[in-house]
Amino acid sequence: MPMPRNAYYLKGYTLIFVAAGLVFLVLLALGVPGIGRSLLKAVPVSTLAVLVLREMSGLPRVALAGALIGSACGDFLLDLPGEDFFVFGLAAFLTGHLFYTGLFFRYASRPDGAGLAVIAGLVVFAGFMMWLFRGIEPGLYPPVVLYIAVIVAMSIGAYLVPAGSRLLFWGALLFILSDVVLAVNKFLVAIPNGRLVNISLYFLAQYLIVVAARSIWGRRAAG
């Protein structure tokens, strides 16, 4: 039986995604610097953006592409040295999360008892993270707090989207975990191979979100 076209596309884009991601992780592990490495870091998520633009339509297409393009810009900026690039990268990811958050809440359902418990847990987690990073450089604290609030809101929205599985929510949680590793490694204490762990979790999170979004919306949603 021939492979369905959408499955064929996913397989091809997945191969590019995995290959580019692995090459970047190897360069990172070897300590190879340079603008080429920074550009390569943006390739996996850019590949997902092309997949979304090719396969999806309506609001999900626009929002997912916006989220992934913002994330790809953040990938590039965060790999550059200097605090200014960190702030710009944070802003790019914040933009991406706002696209995700808007999309997820557009299709969110009313939470039940279990949903309210999940939301409460995520809100408590956000408060704890804001408290944990209270001692960082004062100029960085406000954007970090804003970023925490937005990524937790994104995760709440992902949980509330009706779907046959929780893959979208797991992708959002992996995104949070990736950012926790990044922030702890940068501001609090060095984590062994922290950047490799952070970026591996991040790549997986973005992939799961896109795969889940394809199964939820595909070409059915027009807006």
C-alpha positions in Angstrom: 0.0 0.0 0.0 1.5 3.4 -1.0 2.3 5.8 1.8 -0.3 8.7 2.2 1.1 12.0 1.0 0.9 13.7 4.4 2.7 10.8 6.0 5.4 10.9 3.3 5.9 14.7 3.9 6.1 14.2 7.6 8.7 11.5 7.2 10.8 13.6 4.8 10.7 16.7 7.0 11.4 14.6 10.1 14.6 13.3 8.5 15.8 16.8 7.8 14.7 17.9 11.3 16.6 15.0 13.0 19.7 15.3 10.8 20.1 19.1 11.3 19.4 18.7 15.1 22.0 16.0 15.5 24.7 17.9 13.6 24.1 20.9 15.7 24.2 18.9 19.0 27.5 17.3 17.9 29.0 20.8 17.1 27.8 22.0 20.4 29.3 19.1 22.3 32.6 19.6 20.5 32.6 23.3 21.3 32.7 24.4 17.7 31.7 28.1 17.6 30.7 30.3 14.8 27.8 31.9 13.0 27.4 28.7 10.9 26.5 26.8 14.1 24.1 29.5 15.1 22.4 29.4 11.8 22.3 25.6 11.9 20.5 25.7 15.2 17.5 27.4 13.6 17.2 24.8 10.8 15.2 22.1 12.7 12.4 24.4 13.8 12.5 26.2 10.4 11.9 22.8 8.8 8.8 22.4 11.0 7.6 25.8 10.0 7.9 24.9 6.3 5.9 21.7 7.0 3.1 23.6 8.7 2.9 26.2 5.9 2.7 23.4 3.3 0.2 21.2 5.1 -2.1 23.3 7.2 -4.6 26.1 6.6 -6.5 28.9 8.3 -5.7 30.2 11.8 -3.7 27.1 12.9 -1.4 27.5 9.9 -0.8 31.2 10.6 -0.4 30.8 14.4 1.8 27.7 14.2 4.0 29.2 11.5 4.3 32.4 13.6 5.3 30.4 16.7 7.9 28.4 14.8 9.4 31.3 13.0 9.7 33.2 16.2 11.3 30.2 17.9 13.7 29.8 15.0 14.8 33.4 15.4 15.2 32.8 19.1 17.3 29.7 18.3 19.7 31.8 16.3 19.9 34.7 18.8 20.4 32.5 21.9 23.3 30.8 20.3 25.2 34.1 19.9 27.4 35.4 22.7 26.3 38.3 24.9 23.5 39.4 27.2 21.9 41.6 24.5 21.4 38.6 22.2 19.9 36.7 25.2 17.3 39.4 25.7 16.5 39.5 22.0 16.3 35.7 21.9 14.0 35.7 24.9 11.8 38.3 23.1 11.7 36.1 19.9 10.6 33.1 22.0 8.1 35.2 23.8 6.5 36.1 20.5 6.4 32.5 19.5 4.7 31.5 22.7 2.1 34.2 22.3 1.2 32.7 18.9 1.0 29.2 20.5 -1.1 30.6 23.4 -3.5 32.4 21.2 -4.1 29.4 19.0 -4.5 27.0 21.9 -7.0 29.2 23.8 -8.9 29.8 20.6 -9.8 26.1 20.6 -9.7 25.4 24.3 -12.6 23.8 26.2 -13.9 24.6 29.6 -11.8 22.8 32.3 -13.3 20.1 34.4 -12.2 19.2 38.0 -9.0 17.5 36.8 -8.3 20.5 34.5 -8.6 23.0 37.3 -6.2 20.9 39.4 -3.7 20.9 36.5 -4.1 24.7 36.0 -3.6 25.3 39.7 -0.4 23.2 39.7 1.0 25.1 36.8 0.2 28.4 38.4 1.9 27.3 41.6 4.9 26.2 39.5 5.1 29.6 37.8 5.1 31.3 41.1 7.8 29.1 42.4 10.0 29.7 39.3 9.5 33.5 39.7 10.6 33.2 43.3 13.5 30.9 42.4 15.0 33.4 40.0 14.4 36.6 42.1 18.1 37.0 42.6 19.2 37.3 39.0 20.4 40.6 37.4 17.6 43.2 38.0 17.4 44.2 34.4 16.8 40.6 33.3 14.2 39.7 36.0 11.1 41.4 34.4 11.5 39.8 31.0 12.2 36.4 32.7 9.0 36.7 34.8 6.9 37.7 31.8 8.4 34.7 29.9 7.5 32.3 32.7 3.9 33.6 32.8 3.5 33.2 29.0 5.0 29.8 28.7 2.8 28.5 31.6 -0.3 30.1 30.0 0.7 28.3 26.8 0.9 25.0 28.6 -2.5 25.6 30.2 -4.0 26.3 26.7 -2.4 23.1 25.4 -4.0 21.1 28.1 -7.4 22.5 27.4 -7.4 21.8 23.6 -9.7 18.9 23.0 -7.7 16.0 21.4 -7.6 12.3 21.3 -4.3 12.3 23.2 -2.3 14.6 25.5 0.6 14.8 23.0 0.1 18.6 22.6 0.3 19.0 26.4 3.4 16.8 26.7 5.1 18.9 24.1 4.3 22.1 26.1 5.5 20.5 29.3 8.8 19.5 27.6 9.1 23.1 26.4 8.8 24.2 30.1 11.4 21.6 31.2 13.8 22.7 28.5 13.5 26.3 29.6 13.9 25.4 33.3 17.2 23.6 32.4 18.3 26.6 30.4 17.5 29.1 33.1 19.0 27.1 36.0 22.1 26.4 34.0 22.5 30.1 33.1 21.5 31.8 36.3 21.8 29.4 39.3 24.1 26.4 39.0 25.9 24.6 36.1 24.2 21.4 35.0 26.4 18.8 33.5 25.9 19.0 29.7 23.1 21.5 30.5 23.0 23.0 27.0 22.8 19.6 25.3 20.0 18.6 27.6 18.2 21.9 27.2 18.3 21.9 23.4 17.5 18.2 23.0 14.4 18.6 25.1 13.5 21.8 23.2 13.8 20.1 19.8 11.6 17.2 21.0 9.0 19.6 22.4 8.6 21.5 19.2 8.3 18.3 17.2 5.6 16.9 19.5 3.7 20.1 19.3 3.7 20.1 15.5 2.8 16.4 15.3 0.0 16.9 17.7 -1.2 20.0 15.9 -1.3 18.1 12.6 -3.5 15.4 14.1 -5.9 18.0 15.8 -6.3 20.5 13.0 -4.8 19.3 9.8 -6.5 21.1 7.0 -9.9 21.1 8.6 -9.8 24.3 10.6 -10.3 27.4 8.6 -10.2 30.0 11.4 
